[in-house]
Amino acid sequence: LDPHVPALLVLPPLTELHQHALVASHALILQDKASCLAPAALQPRAGEAVIDCCAAPGNKTTQLAALSGGGGLVIACERDARRAGVLRRRAADAAGASVR
């Protein structure tokens, strides 16, 4: 585990997990540590609403949804239409109704 970001699993360089079943099912989301820092610093509590501006491709968005637990809401904003499509798909796959 990472010493700075709770629940962040750190893997050795060049570890290949893109085809792993947990990644394919969106139970495990691969992202770099830098993408995890903002949600870890914000520390949303269960049931809180959070606004994520410039949200695509959705890694921070889905992490915020997971951290805010059941009943939380993440409002994800993205002005680029192509990137917003990626965001919508990723949020639907990984976070469901907790992201709008």
PyMOL commands that set and color helices and strands:
alter all, ss='L'
color gray80, all
select helices_A, chain A and resi 21-24+33-42+59-67+81-94+96-98
alter helices_A, ss='H'
color red, helices_A
select strands_A, chain A and resi 49-53+73-77
alter strands_A, ss='S'
color yellow, strands_A
deselect
rebuild
show_as cartoon
